[in-house]
Amino acid sequence: MGSELDSGRARFYQWWAMENSYEIGVIGGGILGLATARALNERAPRARLVVLEKEAKLATHQTGNNSGVIHSGIYYKPGSLKALNCRRGKAMLEAFCREHGLPFETCGKVVVATAAEELPRLEAIAERARANGVASQVIGPERLRELEPHAAGLRALHVPETGIVDYVEVCQALARLVRAQVKSVRERTYVKRVRAVGAGNSRLIGRHILPQVAPLLIANTVLMVAVTIFAVEGPST
C-alpha cells in the first residue's frame, strides 16, 4: 500500500513538474509584460511561456491608472529612439485596436501657451512635431476657443492625431491572445527570487497565493531562458 502511494505521489509530481515548467517567463501583467509575451509568442510559438502577475487582476498598476493617451510623439528629439518608437507604437496600437474591435478615439489635443514667455517653447514643440512627422498646427485664441471652450491662451499647438484608449481593455485582449495559444497567464502570483540550479538553468522561487503553488517575480522584467527549461516550484511535502 505504501509503495503504491509513493508511486502515485511520484507520478503526480512528475505531471505537476511538466505542467509547471516553462522556457520563457514574463514577470508583470501590465501593458509591457503582456505585449512582450505576445511578441515572444509570435517569434517562438512552440515555446512554453508563462506570464506572472502578483495582483488579482491584470493591469492594476501604471497601466490601469493613467489618462489613457495615445501619444503622437511631439515632445521627443527628432530621430531619437523615443521619437521613432512613439510614432511606430501609435500606429501599431491603433491597428491592434481596429483588428480586435477595441474602442479608441482620435480626439486630438491642444498645447497652450498662456504667457508670452511660453511662446518660444511652444514654437520649439511645434518644430519637433514637424520634424517627427506629426500633423499639427499653431493656432490663435479664437480657434482655440472653438476647439476647447474651457482653455484660454495667447497661442496653441493643435495636434489632431493624439488619441485616447482604455489600456486595461488592451491588456485583456492581449491576455486572451496569449491564452489562446495555450500559454499561461497567472494572476495572484509573485516571485520572491530567481535561483540558478545548474548549467544554464533557472528556478523561480515564489508563491502562488491561490492555490498554494509557487512561482517567481522581478517587477516588470522579462526573464528569457533561450533553450533552458525553468520550473515554477511547487508545494513542499
C-alpha positions in Angstrom: 0.0 0.0 0.0 2.8 2.4 0.9 4.7 1.8 -2.3 1.5 2.4 -4.3 1.0 5.7 -2.6 4.7 6.6 -3.2 4.3 5.7 -6.8 1.1 7.7 -7.2 2.7 10.7 -5.5 5.8 10.4 -7.8 3.6 10.3 -10.9 1.6 13.4 -9.6 4.8 15.4 -9.0 6.1 14.3 -12.4 2.9 15.5 -14.0 3.0 18.7 -11.9 6.6 19.5 -12.9 5.8 19.1 -16.6 2.7 21.3 -16.3 4.7 24.0 -14.5 7.9 24.0 -16.5 8.5 26.8 -18.9 11.1 28.1 -21.3 10.1 31.8 -21.2 8.8 33.7 -18.1 7.4 37.2 -18.3 7.1 38.9 -14.9 4.4 41.5 -14.7 0.9 41.5 -16.3 0.7 45.2 -17.4 0.8 46.5 -20.9 4.6 45.9 -21.2 4.5 42.4 -19.9 1.5 41.2 -22.0 2.7 42.9 -25.2 6.1 41.4 -24.7 4.5 37.9 -24.1 2.6 38.3 -27.3 5.6 39.3 -29.3 7.7 36.5 -27.9 4.9 34.0 -28.7 4.9 35.2 -32.3 8.7 34.7 -32.5 8.7 31.3 -30.7 5.2 29.8 -31.0 6.3 26.4 -29.7 8.0 27.7 -26.6 6.3 27.1 -23.2 5.6 30.6 -21.9 4.1 31.9 -18.6 3.1 35.5 -17.6 3.1 36.1 -13.8 1.2 38.9 -12.2 1.2 39.4 -8.4 -2.2 41.2 -8.3 -5.6 39.6 -8.5 -6.2 41.3 -11.8 -4.1 42.3 -14.8 -3.1 46.0 -15.5 -3.8 47.2 -11.9 -0.8 49.5 -11.5 0.5 52.1 -14.0 -1.2 50.5 -17.0 -4.6 50.9 -15.4 -4.0 54.2 -13.7 -3.2 56.8 -16.3 -5.1 59.2 -18.6 -5.2 56.6 -21.5 -3.4 58.9 -24.0 -2.2 57.5 -27.3 0.8 59.9 -27.7 1.6 61.3 -31.1 5.3 62.0 -30.5 5.6 65.7 -30.4 7.9 66.1 -27.5 10.8 63.8 -28.4 14.1 64.7 -30.0 13.8 64.1 -33.8 15.5 60.9 -34.9 15.7 59.5 -31.3 14.6 56.1 -30.4 11.9 57.6 -28.2 10.5 59.5 -31.2 10.7 56.6 -33.6 9.2 54.1 -31.1 6.4 56.5 -30.2 5.4 57.0 -33.8 5.6 53.3 -34.7 3.9 52.3 -31.4 1.0 54.7 -32.0 0.3 53.2 -35.5 0.7 49.6 -34.1 -1.6 50.2 -31.2 -4.3 51.8 -33.4 -4.0 48.9 -35.9 -4.3 46.4 -33.0 -7.5 48.1 -31.7 -9.1 48.0 -35.1 -8.2 44.4 -35.6 -9.6 43.3 -32.3 -12.6 45.6 -32.1 -11.3 47.7 -29.2 -12.7 51.3 -29.0 -10.3 54.2 -29.2 -10.8 57.9 -30.1 -8.6 60.2 -32.1 -9.8 63.2 -30.3 -6.7 65.5 -30.7 -5.2 67.8 -28.1 -4.0 71.4 -27.7 -0.8 72.5 -26.1 -1.5 76.0 -24.8 0.9 79.0 -24.2 -0.8 81.2 -21.6 2.0 83.7 -21.2 4.4 85.5 -23.6 7.5 83.7 -22.1 5.9 80.4 -23.1 5.7 81.2 -26.8 9.3 80.2 -27.7 8.8 76.9 -26.0 5.6 76.3 -27.9 7.3 77.1 -31.2 10.1 74.6 -30.3 7.5 71.9 -29.7 5.8 72.7 -33.0 9.2 72.4 -34.7 9.7 69.0 -33.1 6.3 67.9 -34.2 7.0 68.8 -37.8 10.4 67.0 -37.7 8.8 63.9 -36.2 6.1 63.8 -38.9 3.2 64.7 -36.6 0.4 66.6 -38.2 -0.1 69.8 -36.2 -0.9 73.5 -36.5 -0.2 76.6 -34.4 -3.5 78.4 -33.8 -4.7 81.6 -32.2 -7.1 82.3 -29.3 -10.3 82.2 -31.5 -9.6 78.8 -33.0 -8.5 77.6 -29.6 -11.9 78.6 -28.1 -13.6 76.7 -31.0 -11.7 73.5 -30.2 -11.7 73.8 -26.4 -14.0 76.4 -24.9 -12.6 75.8 -21.4 -9.0 76.7 -22.5 -7.6 80.2 -22.9 -4.1 81.3 -24.1 -2.1 83.5 -26.4 -1.4 80.7 -28.8 -1.7 76.9 -29.0 -0.5 73.9 -30.9 -3.3 71.8 -32.2 -2.4 68.1 -32.6 -5.4 66.4 -34.2 -4.0 62.9 -34.2 -3.5 62.4 -30.5 -5.9 59.8 -29.2 -7.2 58.0 -26.1 -7.8 54.3 -25.3 -8.6 52.1 -22.3 -5.3 50.3 -21.7 -7.0 47.8 -19.4 -9.1 46.6 -22.3 -6.0 46.4 -24.4 -4.3 44.3 -21.8 -7.4 42.0 -21.6 -7.3 41.5 -25.3 -3.5 40.7 -25.2 -4.1 38.2 -22.4 -6.8 36.5 -24.4 -4.4 36.1 -27.4 -1.7 34.7 -25.2 -4.0 32.2 -23.5 -5.5 31.2 -26.9 -2.0 29.9 -27.9 -2.1 27.5 -24.9 0.1 29.8 -22.9 -0.3 30.5 -19.2 -1.2 33.9 -17.6 -1.3 33.6 -13.8 -2.7 36.3 -11.5 -2.1 36.3 -7.8 1.4 35.1 -8.4 4.6 36.8 -7.3 8.2 36.0 -7.5 10.4 36.1 -4.4 13.7 35.3 -6.1 15.4 33.6 -9.0 17.9 30.9 -8.3 20.3 29.1 -10.6 20.0 25.3 -10.4 22.6 24.1 -12.8 24.4 25.0 -16.1 22.1 27.4 -17.8 19.0 26.5 -15.8 17.0 28.8 -13.6 14.4 28.1 -10.9 11.9 30.7 -10.0 11.2 30.7 -6.3 8.0 32.4 -5.2 4.4 31.8 -4.1 1.1 31.4 -5.8 -1.5 32.9 -3.5 -4.4 30.7 -4.7 -3.7 27.8 -4.6 -0.5 27.3 -2.7 1.7 26.7 -5.6 5.0 28.6 -6.1 6.2 30.8 -9.0 8.7 33.7 -9.4 8.9 37.5 -9.6 11.1 40.5 -10.5 8.9 43.5 -11.1 8.1 44.2 -14.8 11.0 42.2 -16.1 11.3 39.6 -18.8 13.2 36.5 -17.8 14.0 34.7 -21.1 15.9 31.5 -20.9 16.6 30.7 -24.5 17.0 26.9 -24.7 16.7 26.4 -21.0 13.7 24.9 -19.1 12.9 26.5 -15.8 10.3 25.3 -13.3 7.9 27.1 -11.1 8.5 25.4 -7.8 5.6 23.5 -6.3 4.5 22.9 -2.7 6.9 21.2 -0.5 6.0 17.9 1.2 
